[in-house]
Each structure stands twice: as C-alpha cells, then as structure tokens.
Amino acid sequence: MPLFIDVHEQLPEGATAGDVAAAHTADLSLQEQYGVNYRRYWVDESSGKAFCLVEAPDAESAIAVHREAHGLVADRIFEVVEGG
C-alpha cells in the first residue's frame, strides 16, 4: 500500500503535542473505514507544525480521515518510499 507523509504547516493557535495526540487518536478510531493506517506522527510545538506518516490507498483517503476525525486537514501530502 502507498505510504504518505502529510504536513500541517500551522496548527491552531496554542495547540500542544497533547492536542495532536488526541487528534491522532481520533484518526485511529476512523481509519479502518477508509482502509488507512496512520502509523506515526511528529509535532514541532515551537513552529506549530505536525507531520503524519500514513499508509493509504491514495492521498484522498488519508485526507478524508483527518477531515472527518477532527477537521485538521494537512496543507501538503507527499507519497514517499520508506528507507532503512
């Protein structure tokens, strides 16, 4: 299955790593409906950015999970190949 990294360029004002963790939990609760697997995420609180690693049939499916789970749709999404 294709692998994607999405980039959230600007989280909502005051968002914390804990807020992103809650959003990730919401993603996990819906991902199966879309055939998606959100594997990991990273947060840079100082710059207000977040990054998600997701297996999905296509970018649109990954975006749909974010949209339905919490509304924080990524600004950019890239299909990537995992390295060692």
Phi, psi and omega in degrees: 000143179300153181241136183230149166243129175250153184237123173259104188290328181213106176290162177303147180311127177083001181296141181245172175300326177296322177295319179293323177299319179294320177296320178297319177299321177295320175302314182299327182288339182249344192303324183299325180299336183251003181068034186245152176225100175285111188272315184207165173211160178224149180230136170245092184299323185295329179256355179072031181247153174220153183224136181235138175254124188217137169268131182205152178298330179196166182299322182299324179293318178297317179297320181300321179297310178302314183300312183286323186289319186205354177082358181270080182281138181296151177281328180217151176219135184234133171280131184230165174244129182286135177252181183277000000 
